Amino acid sequence: MCQLLGMNSHLPASLTLSFTGFSQRGGCTDHHGDGWGIAFFESDSATPGKGVRHFVDKTSACNSPIAQMLKSYPVKSHNVVAHVRKATVGSVTLENCHPFVRELWGRYWVFAHNGDLKNYAPHLHGSFRPVGNTDSELAFCWLLQELAKSHAGVPTVEELTCTLRELVPQIAKHGTFNFLLSNGQALWAHATTKLHYVLRAHPFRQVHLKDEDVSVDLAELNSPEDRLAIVVTEPLTTDEEWVAMTPGQLQVFVDGVPASCSCHCKLVAAPAAAPDLAAVAQDLAAKV
């Protein structure tokens, strides 16, 4: 199976620390050596960016010169999606490397998937067609096709979340469908098996990477106004409170925190998001 990494941030942030640990899973500390990729909605202001820097490589992230470059060249972004691949469906070629990128409603969309979909052959009749031969890109094209059919105009993030809650089970019934999806405004994460997230906010603390013997004081890398959510297949650090998503849960992150959907979805409501631990700690400290 592949592994996923995503970030949603209140202010433009760099994913350098998390990507450093995550890229080691692409052939060094794990066997995901069949290509990798990352997509940034680059921004240097408080407004989320619309343009995408997109890097993919069919070599392992552990050995890729492009991955090494990104460790020392921090790209600022509000939303990031990354992926290291263990090929199960589709050959080890550049066109099969995640994340995949398409345009819809004048915005780029990026998508990465972990899992296998069995007997999945949806009818594609619109302009979204796969370039490679993975079940992942096929599912992405179908999702965008159905999103476009479901909304006459440009929908809000909440409306998109409600529609995705209707569409995602139609794909997930074919197998494992862990995925990350972003249009630069929000980050959607869906879990079938393994997916975890952590919320980081002031006061920031020191953390230790799981895949490298590296400790970093997050307070030196972030301002008090920073707030972000990191989503990953397996926790990246050994000393943070990672929240395990439950099977079938679709969670959307906006402005660095989990967002809720107030529509009357047909699915059973997903479990409530974990509390903002930093905010809770601040509140307790104020009462002492």
Secondary structure, 3 states (H helix, E strand, C coil): CCEEEEEEEEEEEECHHHHHHHHCCECCCCECCCCEEEEEEECCCCCCCCCEEEEEECCCCCCCHHHHHHHHCCCEEEEEEEEECCCCCCCCCHHHCCCEEEEECCEEEEEEEECCECCCCCCCCCCCCCCCCCHHHHHHHHHHHHHHHHCCCCCCHHHHHHHHHHHHHHHHCCECCEEEEECCCCEEEECCCCCEEEEEECCCCEEEECCCCCEEEHHHCCCCCCEEEEEECCCCECCCCCEECCCCCEEEEECCEEECCCCCCCCCCCCCCCCCHHHHHHHHHHHC
